[in-house]
Amino acid sequence: MIREITEKILSLAKITCPNCNTGITLDNYSKEEKMFKCPNCSSIFAAGSTLQRNTGTSFAPRSEIAMPGKISISHSEGYYIITRKWFGLKFIVLLFFTLFWDGFMIVWHFISISTGQYVMSAFGLIHTAAGLFITYLTVTGLINKTDIKIGRGKIIIRHRPLWWPGSREYSAAMFDQFFSTEKISHSKNGTTYTYELKGRTYDGSVIKIVGGLENSNQALFLEQKMENFLGITDSPVSGEISR
């Protein structure tokens, strides 16, 4: 009886795989993982929130955001993977600054040591350390990527290939909404705008998923894809990018 009711609900909801749009039935549900598994592409996605996509809303939904540059989507081992490249013009500018800074410090230490002015060389160690940090920052910006892996009941954020803080893992079932925000930073060089993707949990907590996004379309695209994959119905959140 319970199985017949559940199958009826699935039929009315017209549940499909978020990766390939194949129709999903009760036979595709795993009791152990509490997830659906697509019989066509083997994608694994959340079961608890899947039916939410078919409920009505009292607000105008956002327009579908086309895939922005530097973002790609793939599927591997049951995970839906959204990848964002860090590379951008600011890191090219930073590269030239880094070459100048590091070159200057090399000359500084060479002259200091070769003339026996070891105190002068030691004084430059602070600036050398700063140069090493800037060099690492520049290289990560040029080659790193961020992967957001969704599947098997988890959301996994990883930065690669070089280490950078922020890699973490969450249970997909803890989120009831994702939303995008604008971050405004002021400095002597002017005002900069970056964007962040955040998740709201069922207990009302807000968790930053990804930051440092170059434009609002990147954030909104990630938001839409994550909600689509996890079957979360979009709804307004206080502080999000205006609709």
N, C-alpha and C positions, 0 to 999 in steps of 0.2 A: 504493500500500500504506500509506504513512504517513498519507495523507489519510483512508483508511478507518478506520485505528486511531484517529486524532484524532476523527473524527466519532462513533465508537463511545463514546469517553470522554465527549464532550460529551453524548451521548444518555443515558448512565448517570448523569452528574452532574446532568442536568436544569437546565442553566444558563438563567437568565432575566434579563431586564433589571432592574436594581435600581430603575429609575424607574417602569416601567409593567408589569413582569412578563411581557413578551412573550418567547416562546421564542427562544433564540439558537442559531445553527448556525455551521459553519465558514465559510460564505459571508459571515458578518457580521464576519469577522476581517480587520483591516487589517495587512498585513505591514510597511508603512512606519511606522505609528504603534505597532505591536505592541499594539493595543487592539481591543476589540470595539465595534461600532457597532450600536445597536438599529435594526432596519428600520422600527419603528413610530414612535418618538419622537426618533430620531437621537441619543440619549444615548450618550456615549462613556465606556467604563469599562475598568479595568485587566484585562489578560488573564492575566498571570502568576500572580496570586493568586486568580483566580476559582474555581478548582477546590477551593480549600482549604475552602470553606464546607461541603463535603459529607463531610469527614472526621469521624471520631468523636472525642469528648472524654471525659475521665475525671473531669470535675467537673460540678457542677450549674450550668447557665448562668443568667445573670441574667434576671429577668422583663423582658418588653418594656416600655420606658418610654414613656408617652404624651407627646405633644409638650407641653412646658411653655409657660407664657406667655412672651411677648417673643421667641419663636423661630418662624421661618417657613421654609418650604422652597419653592424654585422651580427652574425648569430653563430655561437660556438658552444658546444657541450651543454645545450639546454639554457644558455644565457643569451639574453638580448643585450648587445653591447653598443653603447653610444660612445664614440671616441672624438675628443676635441684636441686639435693641435694648438700648442701655445704660441707658435711662431708668429711674429708680427713686426711691424716697422719699428716699434719702440725698442725691440731687442737688437735690431740692426744698428740703430743709433747707439745703443748701449755697448755694442761690440766695439765700435770705433773709440768710444770713451775708455773702455777697458784696455784696449791695446795701448792707448796713450798713457794711461795711469800705470799699468804694469811695466811698460817700457821705461817710464821715468823712474820708477822705484828700482829697477834693475841697474840703471845707470847710477842712481844714488848710492846703492850698496857697493857697487864696483869701485866707484871713486873713493868712498869712505874707507873701505877695507884696504884698498891698494895704497892709500896714503897714511894708513895707520890710525885713522880717526874712528875708532871702534864705538865711541860714545855716540857719534853722529849716526853711525850705522844702526846702533841699538834704538836710537830715537825714531828711526824710520820704520821700525818693526810694526808699530801701530798702524801706519799707513799701508804697510805691506799686507797685514792681516785684512784690512778693509778691501784692498785690491783683490785678495784671494776670494773673499766673499762675493764681490762684484763679478769676478770671473766665473764663479760657480753659478751665480744667478743668471748671467748672460748665456752660458752654455745650456742650462736647463731650459731657458726660454726659447733657444734656437732648436732644440731637438726633442724636448719632452712632449708627452701627450697625457691626457687624463681619460681614463676609461671609467664609464659608469656601467656596471654589469648588473642586470636585473634578471632574476630567475631563481628557481628552487627556494622560493620564500625569502630571498635575501636581496639587498641592494649593496653592492660593493663598489667603493670608489678607490681607484688606484692611479698613482702618478708614475710614469715610466718614461725612459729607462733609468734616469737618475733619480735618486731619492729626493723627496720634497715632503714637508709635513702636510698632513691632511688626508692620508690614506686611511680608510676606515670601513666598517661593515655594519649594516643595520638589518633588522628584521623588516621585511616589506609590510608585514601586517600591522606595524605600529603607526603607519601614516594614514591619515584620512584625507590629506590635501597637499598638493604642491603649488607653490606660487613664486613669482619673480619680483624682485625689488631692485630699485635703483640706489646706488651708493655714490654720494657726492663727496669729493675730497678737495680741500682747499690748501694751496701752498703758495710760496712766493713766485712760483712759475705759472700760477693760474689755477683754474678749476678743472678737475677731471671727473668724468662720469664712468663708472663701471657698473656691472649688473651681477646679481647673485640669484641662484636658484635655492629656494628653501623648502623644507618640508614641515608640515604641522602634524603633530602626533595626536592620537585620540585623547590624551590627557591635557592638550592645549599647549604643549611645549613646541618651540620652533627650533629647527636644526638647519644649519647651513649645509647644503649638499655640495655646491660648487660656487666659487667666487671668482672675481677677476675677469668676468666675461666682457667682451669688447662692446657689444651692443645688445639692445633689448631683444632683438630677434633670436639671438643665440639662447638667451635665457628662456624666452617663451617657447621656443622649439623644444628645448629639453623638457620643460614643464609639460607640454602637450604629449610628447612621446612617452614620458614616464607614466602619466595618468592614463594614457591609452593602453599601455602594456599591462598596468596593474588593475585596469578596470575601474578607475576612480573618476567619478563625475566631477567635472570642473565647477567650482563655485567661487564667488568673490571672497577675498581675504583682506582684512584691514592692512594697509601699508603696501599692497602690491602695486605693480605698474598699472596706471589707469587704463580702463577698458575703452 
